[in-house]
Amino acid sequence: MTAPRLEIRNLSKVFAGRTVVDDVSLTVMPGQVTCLLGPSGCGKSTTLRMIAGVENQDKGSILVDGNVVCDPSQTVPPEGRSIGLMFQDFALFPHLSVAQNVGFGLQGTKADTADRVAKLLNKVGMSRHTDAYPHELSGGEQQRVALARAIAPKPRVMLMDEPFSGLDDRLRDDIRDETLEVLKDEGSAVLLVTHEPGEAMRMADEIALMRNGQIVQRGAPYNIYNAPRDIQAAAFFSDINVIEGEVEGALTKTPFGQFLAPGVPNGTKVNIVIRPQHLKIDFDRHGKGPNPTPAEGAPARGIVRRSRFMGDVSLVEFAMDYDGSVLKAQVPSVFLPKPGTPLWLMIRRDRCFVFPQT
């Protein structure tokens, strides 16, 4: 069985009496991309800095290939950890050429270094810019050079702290895909920090969702998106609709009939969460009157409040007849009904989540 390339055990850090990283444990396998995802200030960059060795932890240990690089009794300096770093600021040396930047600090003969540099520049599509200087490159080109420099020493672990945030949207997707291909080819274990769910979904084999210094959920992108552990996790990945209810006999009433809430005690107030793309318009019932007592699985009528075209989809907001609650539906293509238009809505019950209110 393959051992973890990177292992973090019970890592904690306190700044000025405030715990910013709280008992974080994580493993990353060789060739795996794990994304540490969370809002700004949740502790993800501090975690990365402790792994890199530029910040000391207060508790816990860090292992690379099973070897301890940091624990309460010993600390290996950053340069001895076989860990590569890529940050938001590419930090290229302005007085060195592209080739000199990539080869900076490499050990070995001149011939070996030149060969490694040439292969990496070819891999990242920068062979034509060997003698150029950083100020002569675009943002995307600088990012490619920074990637080549980071992987030049063949690190066992690659740490990336929002390295694509300085790129414009059109370029970002291409650079992400190219970077992912290079990193997979190198076989490094990659820990990527980002606050963008879309970036995590696009790049990661596994996502570790972080909040208030702790990892609150961990899993493959599909699983963490479709089985969020709480309402905050669901809302972090997309807009959500929230239908409030109260449980009686393991059921709660909603505009769409009763919902099962197994194991939830009677009298518990719950939130039923559904994403806008799973709220569908039932055009077959258009023009029919309201249904004051919704049956289980039946559509429910809402009155259009506003609609907006978002490019590839339209977002339509409704006030529900049943209780006046406001729900949003995401409709493919162009669909812009006028305010005041009554329409019937259906939900995908297999895409709803029931959470007790906190």
TORNUDO-118410 format. One record per atom (N, C-alpha, C): residue in three letters; z, y, x. Coordinates in steps of 0.02 Angstrom, whole numbers, padded with zeros to 5 digits, always signed. Example, Ala and Ser with C-alpha at 12.3 -4.5 7.8 and 13.67 -1.06 7.14 Angstrom:
BEGIN
ALA+00390-00284+00660ALA+00390-00225+00615ALA+00390-00165+00660SER+00354-00112+00642SER+00357-00053+00684SER+00394+00002+00645
//
This chain:
BEGIN
MET+00000-00060+00042MET+00000+00000+00000MET+00000+00063+00044THR-00044+00110+00028THR-00050+00171+00067THR+00012+00214+00058ALA+00038+00239+00114ALA+00098+00282+00112ALA+00076+00354+00099PRO+00121+00395+00071PRO+00104+00465+00060PRO+00089+00500+00126ARG+00039+00543+00125ARG+00025+00584+00184ARG+00077+00640+00189LEU+00094+00670+00132LEU+00145+00722+00129LEU+00198+00702+00078GLU+00260+00707+00097GLU+00315+00691+00051GLU+00368+00746+00056ILE+00387+00772-00001ILE+00439+00824-00005ILE+00496+00794-00045ARG+00556+00798-00018ARG+00614+00769-00051ARG+00668+00823-00063ASN+00680+00837-00127ASN+00737+00879-00149ASN+00740+00946-00112LEU+00683+00979-00109LEU+00678+01042-00073LEU+00708+01099-00114SER+00750+01140-00083SER+00781+01197-00117SER+00783+01257-00071LYS+00778+01316-00102LYS+00782+01379-00064LYS+00815+01432-00107VAL+00863+01469-00076VAL+00899+01522-00110VAL+00887+01588-00073PHE+00867+01640-00111PHE+00859+01707-00083PHE+00908+01754-00119ALA+00951+01787-00081ALA+00997+01837-00108ALA+01035+01810-00169GLY+01058+01749-00163GLY+01097+01719-00217GLY+01057+01691-00274ARG+00990+01697-00271ARG+00947+01672-00325ARG+00909+01610-00301THR+00913+01556-00338THR+00877+01495-00320THR+00804+01502-00340VAL+00759+01505-00291VAL+00688+01514-00306VAL+00649+01447-00303VAL+00676+01399-00266VAL+00649+01330-00267VAL+00709+01284-00278ASP+00704+01243-00329ASP+00763+01206-00352ASP+00749+01131-00355ASP+00768+01096-00301ASP+00765+01022-00300ASP+00695+00995-00314VAL+00646+01021-00278VAL+00576+01001-00287VAL+00561+00939-00246SER+00533+00888-00278SER+00509+00828-00243SER+00436+00816-00262LEU+00396+00795-00213LEU+00324+00788-00224LEU+00294+00744-00170THR+00243+00706-00188THR+00205+00667-00139THR+00130+00682-00147VAL+00095+00682-00091VAL+00022+00691-00091VAL-00007+00636-00046MET-00055+00598-00074MET-00085+00543-00037MET-00144+00567+00006PRO-00164+00528+00056PRO-00223+00546+00096PRO-00284+00554+00051GLY-00322+00608+00062GLY-00382+00620+00023GLY-00370+00647-00047GLN-00307+00658-00065GLN-00290+00681-00132GLN-00281+00756-00132VAL-00302+00788-00187VAL-00290+00859-00198VAL-00238+00866-00253THR-00180+00892-00235THR-00128+00906-00284THR-00121+00981-00291CYS-00117+01003-00352CYS-00112+01075-00366CYS-00042+01092-00389LEU-00010+01139-00355LEU+00054+01166-00376LEU+00038+01227-00419LEU+00046+01219-00484LEU+00022+01269-00532LEU+00081+01302-00567GLY+00077+01367-00576GLY+00130+01401-00612GLY+00120+01476-00611PRO+00159+01513-00651PRO+00153+01586-00652PRO+00179+01617-00588SER+00162+01680-00578SER+00186+01716-00519SER+00263+01717-00519GLY+00292+01706-00461GLY+00364+01708-00454GLY+00400+01644-00471CYS+00363+01589-00481CYS+00396+01526-00500CYS+00420+01486-00440GLY+00401+01507-00379GLY+00424+01472-00319GLY+00372+01430-00283LYS+00310+01431-00308LYS+00260+01387-00278LYS+00240+01408-00208SER+00231+01473-00196SER+00213+01495-00128SER+00270+01486-00079THR+00332+01495-00102THR+00390+01482-00059THR+00392+01409-00039THR+00377+01364-00087THR+00374+01293-00071THR+00322+01279-00016LEU+00264+01311-00023LEU+00211+01302+00026LEU+00233+01327+00095ARG+00266+01383+00096ARG+00288+01412+00160ARG+00341+01368+00194MET+00383+01335+00156MET+00431+01289+00186MET+00397+01228+00215ILE+00347+01203+00180ILE+00310+01145+00206ILE+00274+01164+00271ALA+00246+01225+00272ALA+00210+01248+00332ALA+00257+01261+00390GLY+00321+01273+00376GLY+00369+01286+00429GLY+00379+01359+00443VAL+00351+01403+00402VAL+00360+01475+00413VAL+00420+01501+00373GLU+00450+01458+00333GLU+00512+01474+00296GLU+00557+01413+00301ASN+00621+01424+00313ASN+00668+01368+00318ASN+00698+01352+00250GLN+00702+01288+00234GLN+00733+01268+00171GLN+00809+01268+00178ASP+00844+01271+00122ASP+00917+01266+00123ASP+00939+01193+00114LYS+00898+01155+00077LYS+00913+01084+00067LYS+00847+01046+00065GLY+00852+00981+00076GLY+00793+00938+00069GLY+00758+00923+00134SER+00707+00881+00130SER+00669+00859+00189SER+00595+00857+00174ILE+00556+00860+00228ILE+00483+00859+00224ILE+00458+00807+00273LEU+00413+00763+00251LEU+00386+00710+00293LEU+00310+00713+00293VAL+00280+00701+00350VAL+00208+00694+00357VAL+00194+00625+00387ASP+00157+00585+00350ASP+00143+00515+00370ASP+00208+00477+00385GLY+00258+00490+00345GLY+00322+00454+00352GLY+00368+00481+00405ASN+00345+00529+00444ASN+00385+00558+00498ASN+00417+00624+00474VAL+00482+00629+00484VAL+00517+00690+00462VAL+00498+00749+00506VAL+00473+00802+00474VAL+00458+00863+00511VAL+00510+00917+00498CYS+00552+00905+00447CYS+00605+00952+00433CYS+00657+00921+00387ASP+00719+00923+00407ASP+00775+00904+00365ASP+00837+00942+00390PRO+00896+00931+00361PRO+00954+00971+00382PRO+00972+00964+00456SER+00948+00911+00489SER+00968+00900+00559SER+00914+00916+00610GLN+00851+00926+00589GLN+00798+00939+00636GLN+00742+00978+00604THR+00704+01014+00646THR+00647+01053+00622THR+00592+01052+00675VAL+00535+01026+00655VAL+00476+01028+00699VAL+00442+01096+00689PRO+00424+01131+00742PRO+00392+01197+00734PRO+00325+01190+00698PRO+00301+01244+00667PRO+00239+01241+00628PRO+00180+01210+00665GLU+00173+01227+00729GLU+00115+01203+00767GLU+00119+01128+00782GLY+00177+01097+00771GLY+00184+01026+00784GLY+00182+00983+00722ARG+00166+01012+00665ARG+00169+00974+00602ARG+00102+00944+00579SER+00048+00960+00614SER-00019+00938+00594SER-00034+00960+00522ILE-00019+01023+00509ILE-00030+01052+00443ILE-00076+01113+00450GLY-00130+01114+00411GLY-00176+01170+00411GLY-00159+01218+00355LEU-00176+01282+00364LEU-00159+01334+00316LEU-00219+01376+00297MET-00225+01389+00231MET-00274+01438+00207MET-00240+01481+00155PHE-00243+01548+00165PHE-00210+01594+00120PHE-00261+01640+00087GLN-00235+01685+00043GLN-00279+01732+00008GLN-00316+01775+00058ASP-00280+01798+00109ASP-00311+01837+00163ASP-00339+01788+00214PHE-00404+01789+00224PHE-00435+01740+00269PHE-00410+01746+00340ALA-00387+01806+00360ALA-00354+01818+00425ALA-00398+01795+00483LEU-00462+01810+00479LEU-00506+01796+00536LEU-00495+01848+00590PHE-00502+01828+00652PHE-00496+01875+00707PHE-00557+01920+00709PRO-00548+01986+00700PRO-00608+02030+00695PRO-00647+02036+00760HIS-00614+02024+00817HIS-00647+02034+00881HIS-00680+01970+00906LEU-00674+01915+00867LEU-00706+01851+00887LEU-00764+01835+00841SER-00814+01802+00869SER-00872+01781+00829SER-00851+01724+00783VAL-00897+01705+00738VAL-00884+01649+00693VAL-00867+01586+00732ALA-00907+01569+00782ALA-00894+01509+00822ALA-00827+01513+00859GLN-00811+01572+00884GLN-00748+01580+00921GLN-00688+01575+00874ASN-00696+01601+00813ASN-00643+01595+00763ASN-00629+01522+00747VAL-00682+01484+00736VAL-00674+01414+00716VAL-00645+01373+00774GLY-00664+01389+00835GLY-00642+01351+00893GLY-00576+01374+00922PHE-00547+01428+00894PHE-00487+01456+00923PHE-00429+01405+00921GLY-00400+01393+00979GLY-00342+01348+00983GLY-00358+01274+00987LEU-00422+01255+00983LEU-00439+01184+00987LEU-00426+01158+01058GLN-00401+01098+01061GLN-00388+01065+01125GLN-00447+01021+01144GLY-00458+01012+01209GLY-00512+00968+01232GLY-00561+01005+01276THR-00613+00970+01296THR-00663+01000+01340THR-00705+01050+01302LYS-00739+01094+01338LYS-00784+01142+01307LYS-00838+01108+01266ALA-00863+01052+01293ALA-00916+01016+01258ALA-00891+00987+01192ASP-00831+00958+01194ASP-00802+00930+01133ASP-00788+00984+01081THR-00762+01040+01104THR-00747+01096+01059THR-00811+01123+01028ALA-00861+01132+01069ALA-00925+01159+01044ALA-00956+01111+00993ASP-00950+01046+01006ASP-00978+00996+00960ASP-00941+00998+00893ARG-00874+01002+00895ARG-00834+01005+00834ARG-00850+01068+00794VAL-00855+01125+00828VAL-00871+01188+00795VAL-00940+01185+00762ALA-00989+01159+00798ALA-01057+01155+00771ALA-01059+01111+00709LYS-01025+01054+00711LYS-01025+01009+00654LYS-00992+01041+00593LEU-00937+01077+00604LEU-00902+01108+00549LEU-00942+01165+00519LEU-00972+01206+00561LEU-01013+01261+00535LEU-01073+01235+00495ASN-01100+01179+00517ASN-01154+01148+00479ASN-01128+01122+00412LYS-01068+01094+00413LYS-01039+01066+00353LYS-01025+01119+00300VAL-01005+01179+00322VAL-00990+01232+00274VAL-01049+01280+00265GLY-01107+01262+00293GLY-01167+01302+00282GLY-01168+01368+00319MET-01136+01371+00378MET-01132+01434+00415MET-01163+01429+00484SER-01207+01381+00495SER-01237+01371+00561SER-01277+01432+00584ARG-01307+01467+00537ARG-01350+01525+00555ARG-01309+01586+00575HIS-01243+01582+00566HIS-01200+01641+00578HIS-01153+01630+00637THR-01170+01585+00681THR-01127+01567+00737THR-01103+01628+00777ASP-01148+01674+00791ASP-01132+01731+00834ASP-01113+01794+00796ALA-01110+01789+00729ALA-01092+01848+00689ALA-01016+01860+00693TYR-00996+01921+00674TYR-00926+01939+00672TYR-00903+01946+00600PRO-00838+01937+00587PRO-00813+01936+00518PRO-00836+01995+00476HIS-00838+02056+00504HIS-00856+02114+00463HIS-00929+02112+00441GLU-00969+02069+00473GLU-01039+02063+00455GLU-01051+02011+00400LEU-00998+01979+00376LEU-01003+01925+00328LEU-00980+01947+00259SER-01007+01915+00208SER-00983+01926+00140SER-00917+01890+00130GLY-00884+01903+00073GLY-00821+01869+00058GLY-00828+01794+00056GLY-00881+01770+00026GLY-00892+01698+00022GLY-00904+01668+00090GLU-00940+01703+00133GLU-00953+01678+00200GLU-00889+01678+00242GLN-00848+01728+00234GLN-00784+01729+00269GLN-00740+01671+00247GLN-00742+01656+00182GLN-00702+01600+00157GLN-00725+01534+00188ARG-00790+01525+00196ARG-00816+01464+00227ARG-00794+01458+00300VAL-00795+01514+00335VAL-00773+01514+00405VAL-00698+01498+00409ALA-00660+01528+00364ALA-00587+01515+00364ALA-00573+01441+00350LEU-00613+01411+00305LEU-00604+01339+00292LEU-00620+01298+00354ALA-00676+01314+00387ALA-00695+01277+00448ALA-00641+01284+00501ARG-00613+01344+00509ARG-00561+01354+00559ARG-00498+01314+00542ALA-00481+01312+00477ALA-00420+01277+00456ALA-00425+01202+00468ILE-00484+01173+00458ILE-00490+01101+00466ILE-00512+01079+00535ALA-00528+01128+00578ALA-00552+01112+00646ALA-00504+01067+00685PRO-00438+01079+00682PRO-00392+01036+00720PRO-00379+00968+00688LYS-00414+00953+00634LYS-00406+00891+00596LYS-00333+00882+00572PRO-00309+00930+00533PRO-00240+00925+00508PRO-00231+00866+00460ARG-00173+00836+00461ARG-00159+00782+00414ARG-00149+00808+00344VAL-00124+00870+00340VAL-00110+00902+00276VAL-00141+00972+00276MET-00173+00991+00220MET-00200+01058+00212MET-00163+01093+00156LEU-00135+01151+00171LEU-00101+01193+00122LEU-00145+01253+00106MET-00154+01266+00041MET-00199+01320+00020MET-00162+01363-00032ASP-00152+01427-00015ASP-00116+01472-00059ASP-00165+01521-00091GLU-00189+01504-00151GLU-00236+01545-00189GLU-00293+01572-00145PRO-00328+01529-00109PRO-00378+01552-00060PRO-00441+01581-00093PHE-00450+01570-00158PHE-00512+01593-00190PHE-00502+01656-00232SER-00441+01683-00233SER-00426+01738-00278SER-00463+01803-00261GLY-00484+01810-00198GLY-00519+01871-00178GLY-00594+01869-00191LEU-00620+01814-00217LEU-00692+01807-00229LEU-00709+01824-00301ASP-00769+01850-00311ASP-00790+01865-00380ASP-00803+01801-00418ASP-00802+01806-00485ASP-00803+01747-00528ASP-00865+01703-00516ARG-00922+01734-00509ARG-00984+01694-00502ARG-00983+01653-00438LEU-00959+01682-00385LEU-00958+01648-00320LEU-00902+01596-00317ARG-00848+01609-00352ARG-00787+01569-00345ARG-00799+01495-00360ASP-00835+01480-00414ASP-00845+01410-00433ASP-00884+01372-00380ASP-00936+01404-00353ASP-00976+01370-00301ASP-00934+01357-00239ILE-00894+01407-00219ILE-00853+01400-00159ILE-00800+01346-00169ARG-00770+01344-00228ARG-00721+01292-00243ARG-00751+01223-00235ASP-00810+01213-00264ASP-00842+01147-00262ASP-00860+01128-00190GLU-00886+01176-00152GLU-00903+01162-00083GLU-00840+01146-00042THR-00788+01184-00053THR-00725+01173-00017THR-00697+01104-00032LEU-00698+01085-00096LEU-00672+01020-00117LEU-00711+00964-00083GLU-00776+00971-00079GLU-00818+00919-00048GLU-00801+00912+00026VAL-00792+00968+00061VAL-00775+00966+00133VAL-00707+00934+00143LEU-00657+00954+00103LEU-00590+00928+00112LEU-00587+00852+00098LYS-00622+00830+00046LYS-00624+00759+00031LYS-00656+00720+00088ASP-00708+00750+00117ASP-00743+00717+00173ASP-00698+00711+00234GLU-00655+00761+00244GLU-00609+00760+00302GLU-00551+00712+00291GLY-00534+00696+00229GLY-00481+00649+00214GLY-00411+00678+00217SER-00405+00744+00221SER-00338+00775+00222SER-00304+00769+00154ALA-00238+00769+00156ALA-00200+00778+00094ALA-00196+00853+00081VAL-00214+00874+00021VAL-00219+00945+00006VAL-00168+00964-00047LEU-00130+01017-00032LEU-00085+01047-00081LEU-00109+01118-00093LEU-00134+01130-00153LEU-00163+01194-00172LEU-00117+01230-00220VAL-00102+01293-00205VAL-00061+01335-00248VAL-00106+01382-00287THR-00097+01386-00353THR-00134+01432-00394THR-00095+01448-00457HIS-00111+01505-00488HIS-00082+01521-00553HIS-00135+01515-00608GLU-00195+01491-00589GLU-00250+01485-00637GLU-00259+01413-00660PRO-00245+01398-00723PRO-00253+01330-00748PRO-00324+01302-00739GLY-00375+01345-00749GLY-00444+01323-00742GLY-00459+01299-00672GLU-00433+01333-00622GLU-00443+01313-00552GLU-00409+01247-00539ALA-00348+01238-00565ALA-00312+01175-00556ALA-00349+01117-00589MET-00374+01128-00650MET-00410+01076-00685MET-00475+01057-00648ARG-00506+01107-00618ARG-00570+01095-00584ARG-00562+01058-00519MET-00508+01071-00482MET-00502+01047-00414MET-00455+00989-00404ALA-00403+00983-00446ALA-00348+00938-00430ALA-00358+00867-00454ASP-00335+00819-00414ASP-00326+00751-00437ASP-00261+00745-00477GLU-00212+00786-00457GLU-00148+00787-00491GLU-00122+00859-00493ILE-00091+00876-00549ILE-00062+00942-00558ILE+00014+00936-00563ALA+00049+00978-00525ALA+00122+00984-00532ALA+00136+01053-00561LEU+00158+01054-00623LEU+00170+01117-00658LEU+00240+01142-00641MET+00243+01203-00616MET+00306+01230-00591MET+00328+01289-00634ARG+00394+01292-00645ARG+00423+01346-00685ARG+00495+01358-00663ASN+00512+01421-00649ASN+00580+01439-00629ASN+00606+01396-00571GLY+00562+01385-00521GLY+00582+01350-00461GLY+00583+01274-00465GLN+00564+01246-00523GLN+00565+01174-00532GLN+00497+01148-00554ILE+00482+01085-00536ILE+00423+01051-00563ILE+00442+01022-00631VAL+00411+01047-00684VAL+00430+01027-00752VAL+00385+00971-00779GLN+00326+00963-00750GLN+00281+00909-00772GLN+00231+00896-00717ARG+00213+00833-00711ARG+00166+00813-00658ARG+00121+00758-00684GLY+00056+00763-00669GLY+00010+00711-00691GLY-00063+00731-00679ALA-00109+00686-00698ALA-00180+00700-00693ALA-00197+00758-00740PRO-00249+00798-00724PRO-00266+00854-00767PRO-00274+00835-00841TYR-00309+00781-00855TYR-00320+00761-00925TYR-00254+00747-00959ASN-00210+00712-00926ASN-00146+00693-00957ASN-00101+00753-00967ILE-00097+00796-00918ILE-00051+00853-00924ILE-00076+00903-00976TYR-00142+00907-00985TYR-00170+00951-01036TYR-00161+00923-01106ASN-00170+00858-01113ASN-00169+00828-01180ASN-00101+00800-01200ALA-00053+00801-01155ALA+00015+00778-01172ALA+00066+00824-01139PRO+00066+00889-01156PRO+00114+00936-01127PRO+00185+00918-01147ARG+00231+00931-01102ARG+00300+00910-01115ARG+00337+00959-01161ASP+00313+01022-01164ASP+00346+01071-01208ASP+00295+01125-01226ILE+00317+01171-01269ILE+00271+01223-01294ILE+00248+01269-01238GLN+00292+01282-01188GLN+00272+01325-01133GLN+00217+01292-01091ALA+00221+01227-01082ALA+00169+01191-01044ALA+00103+01193-01082ALA+00105+01184-01147ALA+00044+01187-01187ALA+00013+01256-01183ALA+00054+01309-01189ALA+00029+01377-01190ALA+00003+01399-01122PHE+00026+01367-01068PHE+00003+01388-01001PHE-00070+01371-00990PHE-00094+01318-01023PHE-00163+01296-01012PHE-00214+01327-01059SER-00192+01355-01115SER-00240+01384-01162SER-00202+01423-01215ASP-00241+01461-01255ASP-00212+01491-01315ASP-00189+01435-01361ILE-00137+01448-01399ILE-00113+01399-01447ILE-00098+01432-01514ASN-00102+01392-01566ASN-00075+01410-01631ASN-00008+01376-01640VAL+00040+01411-01670VAL+00106+01383-01682VAL+00121+01387-01757ILE+00133+01328-01786ILE+00153+01323-01857ILE+00226+01303-01859GLU+00267+01344-01889GLU+00339+01331-01891GLU+00356+01288-01952GLY+00406+01244-01944GLY+00427+01201-01999GLY+00498+01177-01989GLU+00523+01139-02037GLU+00589+01111-02033GLU+00586+01038-02055VAL+00619+00994-02018VAL+00613+00923-02028VAL+00660+00899-02084GLU+00632+00860-02130GLU+00670+00826-02182GLU+00642+00756-02189GLY+00683+00706-02175GLY+00660+00637-02180GLY+00603+00621-02133ALA+00608+00646-02071ALA+00558+00636-02018ALA+00491+00667-02034LEU+00490+00715-02082LEU+00428+00750-02101LEU+00441+00825-02102THR+00389+00864-02090THR+00394+00936-02097THR+00332+00962-02134LYS+00343+01009-02179LYS+00289+01036-02220LYS+00251+01090-02182THR+00184+01090-02192THR+00141+01140-02160THR+00085+01158-02209PRO+00044+01208-02194PRO-00014+01223-02237PRO-00062+01164-02243PHE-00058+01116-02197PHE-00104+01059-02196PHE-00069+00995-02219GLY-00016+01002-02258GLY+00021+00944-02281GLY+00078+00928-02234GLN+00107+00870-02242GLN+00165+00851-02203GLN+00147+00820-02136PHE+00188+00835-02087PHE+00180+00808-02020PHE+00237+00762-02004LEU+00222+00708-01970LEU+00273+00662-01946LEU+00310+00693-01887ALA+00376+00687-01888ALA+00418+00708-01832ALA+00469+00653-01819PRO+00445+00595-01795PRO+00491+00537-01787PRO+00546+00551-01736GLY+00606+00531-01755GLY+00663+00538-01709GLY+00694+00607-01708VAL+00667+00654-01747VAL+00695+00722-01748VAL+00745+00726-01806PRO+00806+00747-01794PRO+00857+00749-01846PRO+00839+00796-01903ASN+00861+00779-01964ASN+00851+00822-02022ASN+00880+00892-02009GLY+00844+00942-02034GLY+00866+01011-02026GLY+00844+01043-01962THR+00813+01005-01917THR+00789+01033-01853THR+00726+01075-01865LYS+00727+01136-01840LYS+00667+01178-01843LYS+00620+01159-01787VAL+00556+01152-01803VAL+00507+01129-01754VAL+00447+01176-01752ASN+00412+01173-01696ASN+00348+01207-01689ASN+00293+01154-01684ILE+00243+01159-01727ILE+00184+01116-01723ILE+00130+01157-01689VAL+00106+01132-01632VAL+00060+01169-01589VAL-00009+01138-01593ILE-00060+01180-01603ILE-00129+01158-01602ILE-00172+01211-01569ARG-00217+01190-01526ARG-00260+01237-01491ARG-00317+01261-01537PRO-00341+01323-01527PRO-00393+01350-01572PRO-00456+01307-01578GLN-00474+01271-01524GLN-00535+01230-01527GLN-00527+01168-01571HIS-00465+01152-01589HIS-00452+01094-01632HIS-00438+01113-01704LEU-00448+01177-01719LEU-00443+01201-01788LEU-00514+01211-01813LYS-00535+01171-01862LYS-00605+01170-01884LYS-00613+01203-01953ILE-00671+01233-01964ILE-00687+01263-02029ILE-00724+01212-02071ASP-00700+01202-02133ASP-00730+01154-02180ASP-00779+01192-02225PHE-00842+01194-02203PHE-00892+01231-02240PHE-00909+01199-02307ASP-00893+01135-02316ASP-00906+01101-02380ASP-00864+01129-02436ARG-00807+01159-02420ARG-00763+01186-02472ARG-00770+01261-02481HIS-00820+01292-02447HIS-00829+01364-02451HIS-00837+01386-02524GLY-00799+01437-02544GLY-00805+01463-02611GLY-00756+01433-02660LYS-00723+01379-02644LYS-00674+01349-02689LYS-00608+01386-02686GLY-00569+01381-02738GLY-00506+01417-02743GLY-00453+01387-02698PRO-00396+01422-02694PRO-00342+01400-02649PRO-00308+01337-02676ASN-00278+01301-02630ASN-00240+01241-02647ASN-00166+01257-02635PRO-00127+01271-02687PRO-00058+01294-02676PRO-00012+01241-02649THR-00027+01177-02658THR+00015+01123-02633THR-00027+01076-02590PRO-00035+01093-02526PRO-00079+01053-02482PRO-00058+00980-02479ALA-00106+00936-02484ALA-00093+00864-02476ALA-00102+00846-02402GLU-00072+00790-02383GLU-00078+00768-02314GLU-00151+00756-02296GLY-00173+00788-02241GLY-00241+00779-02218GLY-00291+00824-02253ALA-00269+00863-02303ALA-00316+00906-02340ALA-00327+00971-02302PRO-00385+01004-02315PRO-00395+01070-02286PRO-00347+01121-02317ALA-00340+01177-02283ALA-00300+01232-02309ALA-00340+01296-02304ARG-00330+01341-02353ARG-00371+01402-02355ARG-00337+01459-02318GLY-00379+01497-02281GLY-00356+01556-02247GLY-00404+01613-02259ILE-00380+01674-02251ILE-00420+01734-02260ILE-00435+01765-02192VAL-00499+01777-02178VAL-00518+01803-02113VAL-00487+01872-02102ARG-00454+01881-02046ARG-00426+01946-02027ARG-00473+01982-01979ARG-00499+01946-01930ARG-00547+01974-01883ARG-00584+01918-01849SER-00641+01934-01820SER-00680+01885-01782SER-00711+01920-01722ARG-00715+01882-01666ARG-00741+01911-01604ARG-00787+01860-01571PHE-00842+01885-01543PHE-00888+01843-01506PHE-00867+01844-01433MET-00856+01784-01403MET-00829+01779-01336MET-00880+01755-01284GLY-00943+01750-01304GLY-00995+01728-01258GLY-01025+01662-01280ASP-00990+01607-01266ASP-01014+01542-01288ASP-00979+01517-01351VAL-00926+01553-01372VAL-00890+01535-01432VAL-00871+01599-01470SER-00850+01590-01532SER-00823+01644-01572SER-00750+01627-01589LEU-00708+01678-01590LEU-00637+01669-01606LEU-00623+01704-01673VAL-00602+01664-01722VAL-00591+01690-01790VAL-00517+01684-01807GLU-00488+01739-01830GLU-00417+01741-01846GLU-00407+01740-01922PHE-00361+01698-01945PHE-00349+01689-02017PHE-00276+01702-02034ALA-00265+01729-02096ALA-00199+01729-02127ALA-00199+01674-02179MET-00153+01626-02173MET-00153+01568-02217MET-00123+01583-02286ASP-00157+01558-02338ASP-00131+01566-02406ASP-00061+01538-02414TYR-00049+01481-02381TYR+00012+01443-02393TYR+00075+01483-02377ASP+00075+01517-02319ASP+00136+01551-02299ASP+00124+01617-02263GLY+00060+01638-02259GLY+00044+01701-02226GLY+00042+01696-02150SER+00053+01637-02123SER+00051+01629-02050SER-00020+01642-02024VAL-00024+01665-01962VAL-00088+01682-01932VAL-00109+01627-01883LEU-00170+01601-01893LEU-00198+01549-01850LEU-00266+01571-01825LYS-00284+01546-01765LYS-00349+01563-01735LYS-00390+01499-01727ALA-00455+01505-01745ALA-00501+01449-01737ALA-00556+01469-01688GLN-00573+01423-01643GLN-00627+01434-01596GLN-00688+01397-01621VAL-00742+01435-01632VAL-00803+01407-01663VAL-00860+01412-01613PRO-00897+01357-01601PRO-00954+01361-01555PRO-01006+01412-01577SER-01038+01444-01528SER-01093+01490-01540SER-01070+01553-01577VAL-01115+01583-01616VAL-01101+01647-01649VAL-01080+01634-01721PHE-01018+01654-01738PHE-00994+01649-01806PHE-00945+01706-01817LEU-00968+01757-01854LEU-00929+01818-01862LEU-00921+01836-01936PRO-00882+01798-01974PRO-00870+01814-02045PRO-00833+01881-02052LYS-00846+01915-02107LYS-00814+01980-02119LYS-00740+01972-02137PRO-00699+02021-02119PRO-00629+02019-02140PRO-00624+02014-02216GLY-00577+01973-02239GLY-00568+01962-02310GLY-00604+01901-02337THR-00647+01870-02295THR-00683+01810-02316THR-00635+01750-02320PRO-00632+01715-02378PRO-00591+01654-02380PRO-00629+01594-02352LEU-00597+01556-02309LEU-00627+01495-02281LEU-00573+01441-02277TRP-00597+01379-02280TRP-00552+01321-02277TRP-00550+01293-02206LEU-00490+01275-02185LEU-00480+01251-02117LEU-00452+01180-02118MET-00473+01142-02067MET-00447+01075-02055MET-00420+01072-01983ILE-00375+01025-01972ILE-00347+01016-01905ILE-00357+00945-01882ARG-00359+00938-01815ARG-00359+00871-01785ARG-00287+00852-01772ARG-00262+00808-01813ARG-00191+00789-01806ARG-00177+00753-01740ASP-00227+00720-01712ASP-00215+00686-01648ASP-00214+00735-01590ARG-00227+00799-01604ARG-00224+00850-01552ARG-00168+00901-01566CYS-00122+00883-01610CYS-00064+00925-01624CYS-00003+00900-01587PHE+00040+00945-01568PHE+00102+00928-01533PHE+00161+00956-01574VAL+00213+00915-01581VAL+00273+00936-01618VAL+00330+00944-01568PHE+00358+01004-01564PHE+00413+01018-01518PHE+00472+01049-01556PRO+00533+01025-01546PRO+00591+01060-01575PRO+00595+01131-01548GLN+00613+01178-01592GLN+00622+01247-01571GLN+00684+01252-01526THR+00679+01295-01476THR+00735+01305-01430THR+00762+01375-01435
//
